[in-house]
Amino acid sequence: MKLVSFDIFHTLGFPDTKTLKPEQILAHKELLKDADWVLFPEYWQLNALVHGLKCRVFPSVASYRIGHDKVEMTRAFQAVAPEHTPWTLIEANGPEEQQAVWDAMVVPFVAKLPKASMGEGVWLIESKADWQRYCERTNVLYAQEYLPIDRDVRVVIVGDRVVSAYWRTQADQGFYNNVSQGGRIDRGPVPTVVTDLALRLARELEVDHAGFDIALVEGYPYVLEFNRLFGNQGLGQGSDLRTAILDYLQRQAEPEDPNGPTGPAPLWPVAV
């Protein structure tokens, strides 16, 4: 495969890969058009690559567009798996909306900035003063029910496979499970109901590179969010993710044989 990468960190060790700086996109149009895959472009490059140069990008367009904004992500979750999405209110930020959301939520609840990651831009709202401080920081109100958990599961998906799944336990200061915010990794067994939900969401939303964060409440899974780019603290050997990506790209690049490995399937059962 001929690969072009715009992110050297995420493609270290990839064979036959030309690395470019994002700002070089228009200086290498023929190289990009000729590539089998363009890897890890920045969000602002997406339209030029996909619609302008007709490039095949990884992660998928859906991974970028859904993962770019928590509001759009939550609405996508509500569309395909409402029963696994925590109750969430999303409103424009105005005085009436602020009061209406405050009146509707049960304290404590969680508030988020639409575009933030790694545990940043997330508030635990325990008082009206907390709510006012949050409202001063955002254009869109995003309020979500608080789930009684002290850990969640990070499920790393590449294509249609789980690369890694591990628990993230709460930080010493409480509330945050993100490793970047002081959460800890626990290698205990992860129930299949969690990985099954992550795989289902990835498949239905056409997300092919993501770290899904899923909470378990009395054994029932709730999806919190996914990150298109994620840390490697819980991935074990660094080669595992690289191998999974290259295998997925190769499988996607090769046309499927409609007849399968043993020839065409019969149109009706064959008597024996």
C-alpha positions as a printed Julia matrix, in Angstrom:
272×3 Matrix{Float64}:
   0.0     0.0    0.0
   1.07    3.57  -0.68
   0.42    5.61   2.43
   0.69    9.33   3.14
   0.57   10.54   6.73
  -0.01   13.99   8.17
   0.75   12.82  11.72
   4.16   11.32  12.35
   3.34   10.44  15.95
   0.39    8.2   15.07
   2.15    6.51  12.14
   5.58    5.71  13.57
   6.84    2.45  12.1
   4.31    2.34   9.26
   5.94    0.89   6.11
   5.94    2.69   2.75
   4.6     5.85   4.34
   5.43    9.39   3.21
   4.98   11.95   5.99
   3.92   15.49   5.16
   3.25   18.56   7.24
  -0.41   19.59   7.1
   0.41   22.93   5.49
   2.03   21.04   2.57
  -1.3    19.63   1.38
  -1.58   21.7   -1.82
   2.08   21.27  -2.75
   1.69   17.47  -3.03
  -1.68   17.0   -4.69
  -0.52   14.29  -7.13
   1.14   12.32  -4.33
  -2.06   12.48  -2.31
  -4.27   11.49  -5.25
  -2.04    8.5   -5.94
  -2.0     7.24  -2.34
  -4.05    4.25  -1.29
  -4.72    5.96   2.03
  -4.13    9.37   3.56
  -3.62    8.92   7.27
  -4.52   11.18  10.2
  -5.08   14.5    8.46
  -6.17   17.43  10.57
  -9.85   18.27  10.66
  -9.48   21.37   8.51
  -7.93   19.27   5.71
 -10.85   16.88   5.42
 -12.98   18.59   2.77
 -10.01   19.34   0.5
  -8.78   15.75   0.71
 -12.08   13.89   0.45
 -14.12   16.13  -1.84
 -11.36   18.0   -3.66
  -8.64   15.4   -4.22
 -10.88   12.32  -3.86
  -8.54   10.76  -1.3
  -9.41    7.84   0.92
  -8.73    8.94   4.5
  -8.19    7.15   7.77
  -9.74    7.61  10.28
 -13.05    7.7    8.45
 -14.93   10.87   7.63
 -17.56    9.88  10.21
 -14.86    9.48  12.85
 -13.83   13.08  12.24
 -17.22   14.72  11.89
 -19.01   12.94  14.73
 -15.97   13.05  17.0
 -15.38   16.76  16.46
 -18.25   17.99  18.61
 -19.89   16.48  21.72
 -23.28   17.9   20.77
 -23.26   16.19  17.37
 -21.77   13.04  18.92
 -24.49   12.78  21.55
 -27.21   13.3   18.96
 -25.67   10.51  16.87
 -25.7     8.23  19.92
 -29.33    9.18  20.6
 -30.2     8.31  17.0
 -28.75    4.78  17.01
 -28.68    3.78  20.7
 -30.93    6.04  22.8
 -31.33    3.31  25.39
 -27.58    3.41  26.05
 -27.19    7.22  26.09
 -27.41    9.09  29.41
 -30.27   11.58  29.57
 -28.94   14.8   28.08
 -30.31   18.28  27.47
 -28.75   20.46  24.75
 -29.9    24.05  24.35
 -28.72   27.43  23.12
 -27.17   29.48  25.9
 -29.67   32.16  26.89
 -31.17   33.23  30.23
 -34.42   31.33  29.7
 -32.62   28.2   28.53
 -30.2    28.34  31.47
 -33.08   28.42  33.93
 -35.06   25.73  32.1
 -32.13   23.32  32.06
 -31.32   24.04  35.7
 -34.94   23.35  36.68
 -35.0    20.1   34.69
 -31.77   18.57  35.97
 -31.27   16.7   39.22
 -28.22   17.87  41.17
 -25.49   16.75  40.84
 -25.27   16.59  37.08
 -22.55   16.9   34.44
 -22.0    19.81  32.09
 -19.62   19.8   29.12
 -18.11   22.1   26.57
 -18.99   20.89  23.04
 -15.38   20.8   21.86
 -13.04   19.47  24.54
 -11.21   16.21  25.19
  -9.03   14.34  27.69
 -11.37   15.23  30.55
 -11.08   18.95  29.99
 -14.2    21.09  29.66
 -16.23   18.82  31.95
 -17.9    20.12  35.13
 -19.62   18.36  37.99
 -22.49   20.72  38.76
 -23.38   20.59  42.44
 -24.83   24.08  42.96
 -26.41   27.01  41.13
 -23.05   28.81  41.4
 -21.35   25.91  39.58
 -23.99   26.16  36.88
 -23.51   29.89  36.44
 -19.74   29.49  36.13
 -20.25   26.87  33.45
 -22.79   29.01  31.57
 -20.25   31.83  31.38
 -17.85   29.56  29.49
 -19.98   28.14  26.69
 -22.21   29.12  23.77
 -24.19   25.88  23.93
 -25.61   24.31  27.08
 -24.85   20.62  27.43
 -26.22   19.04  30.61
 -26.16   15.3   31.25
 -27.39   13.15  34.1
 -24.76   12.1   36.62
 -24.13    8.37  36.65
 -23.18    6.82  40.02
 -19.85    5.32  38.96
 -16.25    5.38  40.15
 -14.81    3.95  36.92
 -15.54    3.52  33.25
 -14.18    1.43  30.38
 -12.08    2.66  27.49
 -12.67    0.46  24.44
 -10.24    1.05  21.57
 -11.77    0.19  18.2
 -10.0    -0.07  14.86
 -12.33   -0.95  12.02
 -14.54   -3.77  13.19
 -12.27   -5.06  15.97
 -11.5    -4.31  19.6
  -7.79   -3.61  20.0
  -7.91   -3.02  23.75
 -10.43   -2.64  26.57
  -9.55   -1.6   30.1
 -11.04    0.05  33.15
 -10.18    3.61  34.13
 -10.7     4.2   37.85
 -11.44    7.54  39.43
  -8.68   10.04  40.18
  -7.78   10.91  43.77
  -9.67   14.2   43.51
 -12.76   12.27  42.39
 -15.11   12.52  39.39
 -12.54   12.27  36.57
 -11.65    8.84  35.17
  -9.41   10.11  32.36
  -5.81    8.98  32.78
  -4.68   12.46  31.74
  -6.64   13.84  34.71
  -5.22   11.4   37.25
  -7.35    8.32  36.63
  -5.74    4.91  36.89
  -5.74    1.91  34.57
  -7.2    -1.36  35.82
  -6.61   -4.49  33.75
  -9.5    -6.4   35.27
 -11.9    -8.27  32.99
 -14.24   -6.13  30.89
 -17.76   -7.53  30.33
 -18.64   -8.33  26.74
 -21.76   -6.15  27.01
 -19.38   -3.17  27.01
 -17.27   -4.19  24.02
 -20.39   -5.28  22.13
 -21.89   -1.81  22.56
 -18.69   -0.12  21.37
 -18.56   -2.35  18.29
 -22.22   -1.71  17.54
 -21.8     2.06  17.76
 -18.66    1.98  15.64
 -20.39   -0.11  12.98
 -23.64    1.88  12.83
 -21.9     5.28  12.9
 -19.09    4.2   10.51
 -16.43    5.15  13.05
 -13.25    3.14  12.45
 -10.68    4.59  14.87
 -11.85    5.59  18.32
 -11.52    5.18  22.04
 -15.08    4.73  23.34
 -15.75    5.59  26.98
 -18.53    3.42  28.39
 -19.91    3.33  31.94
 -21.58    0.38  33.64
 -24.44    1.06  36.04
 -25.61   -2.13  37.73
 -24.32   -4.05  34.74
 -26.03   -1.84  32.13
 -23.76    0.03  29.67
 -24.02    3.74  28.86
 -21.86    5.42  26.23
 -20.31    8.69  27.4
 -18.3     9.7   24.33
 -15.53    8.63  22.01
 -12.22   10.22  21.12
 -10.96    9.94  17.54
  -7.41   10.4   18.85
  -6.55    8.87  22.18
  -3.61    8.28  24.47
  -1.61    5.07  24.38
  -1.27    4.59  28.15
  -3.6     1.61  28.22
  -2.69   -0.02  24.94
   0.09   -2.32  26.11
   2.57   -2.89  23.3
   2.69    0.04  20.93
   2.84   -2.31  17.95
  -0.66   -3.69  18.66
  -2.41   -0.57  17.45
  -0.12   -0.19  14.43
  -0.7    -3.82  13.42
  -4.47   -3.43  13.8
  -4.54   -0.29  11.65
  -2.39   -1.76   8.88
  -4.44   -4.95   8.85
  -7.68   -2.96   8.6
  -6.37   -0.72   5.82
  -5.18   -3.74   3.85
  -8.53   -5.51   4.23
 -10.42   -2.39   3.17
  -8.14   -1.8    0.18
  -8.59   -5.32  -1.2
 -11.87   -5.87  -3.1
 -13.97   -8.65  -1.63
 -14.52  -11.75  -3.73
 -18.32  -11.98  -4.12
 -17.98  -15.7   -4.66
 -16.02  -16.26  -1.49
 -13.04  -18.58  -1.15
 -14.95  -21.67  -2.29
 -16.96  -20.32  -5.22
 -20.47  -18.92  -5.5
 -23.05  -19.87  -2.9
 -25.97  -21.97  -4.21
 -29.28  -20.17  -4.75
 -31.13  -22.86  -2.84
 -30.18  -25.73  -0.52
 -28.45  -28.57  -2.3
 -29.86  -32.04  -1.62
 -27.33  -34.58  -0.39
